[in-house]
């Protein structure tokens, strides 16, 4: 029937348009990666002192050299994070059992 032919043609056109739009959206998503920080993270960042340019350069150098990838350094970082006041407050506020 004529109606079936028209419906078939419209579906075909709409499918192509949908696929084109989907690909355009996917391309845009790839180009627009972004990070979002929670209000809690923003508050914590405000509490922290800003890094000096010298300290920031030292950290960048250490990253480039692989300093933070060493096993003993990773363990130290993990321990400091687990024992930090902010982390302890987070655990208490969420009623999370640290011994899990």
Secondary structure, DSSP 8 states (H G I E B T S, - for coil): -HHHHHHHHHHHHHHHHHHHHHHHHHHHHHHT------HHHHHHHHHS----HHHHHHHHHHHHHTGGGSHHHHHHHHHHHHH-HHHHHHHHHHT--TT-
